Amino acid sequence: MVKKRRVMIFAVIAIIAMALVTSTSFASSEKSNPPKFITISSYPIGSLGTILATAFSNAIEKKTGIRTRPTPADTDVGRILPMKTGEAQVGIITAATVHFASEGKGEFSAKDWGPQRLRLVFSGNVLQHGLAVRGNSPIKTWADLKGKKVAFPPGLFALTVPAFLAYGGLTEKDVVVMRAPGYIGGIKMVMQNKADACHAVPVTGLMKEWEAAPYKLRYLPMDPKEKTAWDRMREIAPFMASPIWADYGALGEGGAKWLAYYPYTLTSYENTSEDVIYTIVKALVDGRDLYKDVKKPSSGQWTLKDTLDMGKPVYIPFHAGLIKYAKEQGKWTTELEAWQANALKAEEERVKGWKAE
């Protein structure tokens, strides 16, 4: 009887051991097997985001052999959702979208959203922003804007326009609020003399049209040395409150100048495979020549150095896959480690303290 029990015990141990070996082998195999597809969520067809996503897809596919494709969407939720569900591994989104999604604001303030645990994968070109007026108007300083009509589009611009006003020491109470249907609508209101000022991005086609018009184009002055002004702006729109020397696009009166900016990013979710993100980052670094000239100068500004720049207004943590690659290249520093720890702590506080609107 004792002998039979011993045989049974040894048999059970053998079965458990085999199960553990099989499980470990399967997990190891699953980890080492690359994905069959990589999908990059992006902005609508024809946009810079889709041009970049297509170029990145080409570089990743040629460097890894993994089929890669962009998938465009019209809204921020439409771009984030495929990453959340795992249908897309990464997405090309601006720092503004990153801010809204990671903070649980705007479209992401609904009960089934809230602060998203997003991670930075790669970062690149920037979008310059300023508050524009007609070049033949008497508005030359921020103080001149008092009592004037300012276009207020919905969504993102409900933050950016007040942020510009804050830079100039003003609030919505100091101006006449003119509701605009959207970004383009706000610009057209000023071009048609129905408003005096609006949020403008110099690289857009409509701004070049404005610059060529008889009434010309002017941006209200911004100075990188005005720390207090930038701090006021940062309280409202932290993703955009950083100065940049703008030297291309429709810059109007005076040519090159200081404006505000935020960058484009390649972003993912925290739970996206470290190996997949590592593969993507490595392919983009190694395959830079395959996309850097696709849309100059924007496409050439995507580098590992830019991605690890702590001065850029992107406040989500770095993805583990990116960190792994940066460490391999000797680019991960104690400063970056401390920054990452603070970003993770801030994220945890956001998630715990969030309440649906």
N, C-alpha and C positions, 0 to 999 in steps of 0.2 A: 504493500500500500504506500509506504514511504517512498519506495523507488518510483512508483507511478507519479506521485506528487512532484518529485524532483524533475522527472521528465517533462511534466506539464509546465512547471516553472521555467525550465530552460527553453521550452518551446515558445512560451509567451515573451520571454526576454528576446529571443531570436526574432520574433515577429515585430516587436517594438523597434529593435535595432534596424531591421530592414526598412521599416516605415520611415525612420529618421533619416536613413541614408537616401532613400528615394525622394523624400520631401526636400532634403538639402540639395540633392542633385537637380531636382526640378526647379527650385528657387534660383539656383545658380544659373541654370540654363535660361530661365525666364529673364534674369537680369542681364545676361550677356547677349541675348538676342535683340538686335535693333528693331525698331518698329517698321512695319511695312509701308506706312505713310506718315508724313509730317504735314500738318495743315497750319497755315498762318492766317489768322483772322485779320481783316484790314478794312480800310475805308472804301467808299464806292468806286466803281470802275471809272478811270480817268483821273482820279486823285493821285497826289504824290504818294499817299500811303499804299495804294495798289501798285504803283510803279515800283516802289521799293520792295513790297511783298513778292512781286513777280521776280525781281532781280535776286532777292535773297533765296527764293525757292530754287532758282536756277543754280546758284552757287552751292547750296546745301546738297542738291541732287547730284551735281557733278563731283563734289568732294566726298560724298558718302555712299552714293549709289541708291539712297533712299528716295523714293518718289515723294516729291514735295509740291504742294499747291497752295495758292492764296485763295481765300474765300471772303469776298467783300460783303459788307453790311452797311445799312444806312444810318443806324443809330448806335450810341454807345453801348446800350444794353445788347443790341444785336451783335456787337463785336466782342463783348465780354462773355456772353452766354455760352458760345461754343467752347471757350476755354474752361468755363466752370463745369460743363458737362463732360469734358474730355474729348469732344469732337475735334478741337483744335489744341495744339500743344502751346502755341504762342500767339500773340497778337501785336500788330503795329498800332499803337495808340499814343496820343499825346500825353504829356505830363498833366494836362488839365483833366483828361478822362481818368488817368491814374488817381488823381486827387479825389474826384467825385466818387469813384468806385471804392477806393481804400478807406474813405471817410464815411461812406454810407450817406452821401448827399445827393440832391437832385433826383435823377431817375433811380438811384440806388438807395433812396430813403424808404422805400416800400418794405413792408414786413418780411417778405420773402427774399430780401436782399441784405441790406445793412452793410457794414464794413467788410470788404472782401480781402482775403489774405493773398494779396498780389506780390509778385517778386520780379525784380528787375533782371532781365536777361542780357540786354545789349542796349546801347543808347547812341544817338547820333545827331543828325542835323537839328537846327533850331528854327523856330518861327518867331520873327520879330514882331512886336506889337507896339502901337502908339495911339494917342488920341489925336485925330486929324481934324483940321478945319480948312475951309477954302483959303487959298493963298491971298485973295484980295480982300479978306475980311479984316476987321480991326483987332481980332483976337490974336494976340502974340504971346501972352503970358497966361499962367493959370488963373491969376487974379482977374484977367479980362473975361474969363468964362462965367463969372458971376451974373446970374440973371439971364443967361443965354440958353437956347434950346439944345438939349443933348439927347441923342438917339439912344434908347435903351431896348435892345433886342432881348428875347427870353433866353432861358437856359444858362449856358456858361457865362453869357454876357451880363447876366444879372449880378455876377460877382466882379467881372473884369472892369466894367464901366465905373461902378462905385470905387473900385480899387484905384483906377486912374484919378478919379476925383480926390481920393484920400491922399494920393501922392502930391497933388497940388494944394492940399490943405482945405479941400472943399468937401461937402456932402451933397446928397440929393436935394436937400432943402435949399441949397445955394443956387440951383439951376432949375430950368423948366424941363421936366421929364417928358420926353416924346417917345411913346411906345412904338417900337419898330417890329415888323413881322419876323425879322431874322437879321443875320449879319449883313447880307447883301442889301436887304431893305434899309438898314441903318445907313449904309454908305450912300445909297441912292437918295435918301432923304436930304443928306448934306449936298450932294451934287445938284439936286433939284431946288436947293435953297429952302427946304422945308424944315431943316434943322441946322444948327451951327457947328456941331461937333459929333464925332462918332469913333468907336473903336475901329482901328484899321490895321491890316497886315500888308506890308509893302510888296510882298511877292505875288499877290493875287492879281489876276488879269484886270479886274475892274479898277484897281488902284492905278495901274499904268494908264488906263483910259482917263481917269481923273487927273493924273499928273499932266497929261497932254491937253487938257481942256483950257480954254481962255482964262478961267478964274484961278488956275493953278492949285497947288497943294502945299499945305504947311502942317507940320507936327508940332504940338506943344513941347517945349524943351524939357529934357530929362538929363540929369547929371549924376554920374556914378558916385560923386563925392557927397551927395545929399543923403546921408545915411538915415536921418530922421524921416525924410520923405519916403524912402524905400521901406522903412520899418512900418510906416502907416499903411502902405500898400500891401505889405506882407501879411498884416493882420486880417485882411479881407481875401486876398488871392495869393497865398504863399507859393503856388506853383508858377507864378508869373513875375514875382517881385525880384528879378535879378537883371542888372544892366548888361547890355551888349552893344558893341560898336557895329552898327548896321552900315554896310558899304555896298549893298546890292539891292535891287528892287526899286519900286516907285518911292523915292525918298523926298521928292519935292524940293522946296526951298532950302538952300544951303547944302544940298547933297548929303554925304555920309554924316551920321549922327548917332548919339546914344539913344537907345530905345529899351523897352522891356522885352523879355523873351521867355519861352519855355521850349523844351526839346521834344522830339519824337522819341518813343521808346519801343523796344521789343520786350513785351511783358508776358509773364506766365503766372500760374497759380503755385502756391507753396507745395502742393501735393503732386505736381507734375514731376515725372521721373528725373532724378539727378543725372542719370546717364544720358537721357534724351537731350536735356538742356546742355550738358557738357558737349555732346556731339554737335549741336546746333552752333554753340559759341565757337568751337574749334573750326567748324566749317566756314563760318563767317570771317574769322580771322585769316585762315589759310586761303580762302577764296575771295579775298577783298578785290583783287584785280578783275573779278568777274562782274562786279556791280558798282565799283567806285566811279565810273564814268557814265553810268546810265542816265543820271539827272544831276549834272553839275550845277552848283557846288554841293547840293544837299547829299547826294549819294556817297560822296567822298568823305563825309564827316563822321561816318560810323566806324569807330575804332575801339579797341580795348581801353586805350588811355582815356577817351571821352567817357566811356561807360563807367570807369572807376573814379571819375572826377567828382569828389564830394561837394564841390561848389555848385553843381547843377541842381536846380530845384525839383528833384525827384526824391521823395521821402519814403518810398517803400524799401524793405530790405532787399539785399542781393539774393538771387537764387543760389541754392547749394551747388548746382551744376556750374554756374559761373565762378563761384568761389573756388571750386576744385580746379578749374582751368587756370584761374589767376594765380593760385598757389603753385601750380606746375611751372608757370612762367616766371615765378619769383616776383609777381606784381602785387601780391596780397600783403598789406602792411598792418602794423599794430594799430595805426590810426583807422584803417578801414575796419578792423576787427571791433574797435571801440564804437565806431559809427554804426556797424551792424547790430551790436548789442543794444544800443539806444533805439534804433529803428524797430527792433523786435519788441522791446519794452513798450514803446509808444503804440505799436499795433495792438498788443495785448490789452492795453488800457482803453483803446478805441473800441475794440470788440466787446469788452466787458461793460463799458459805460454807455453803449449805444442803445437808443430807443427809437422805434419806428415813428415817423412823422404822421 
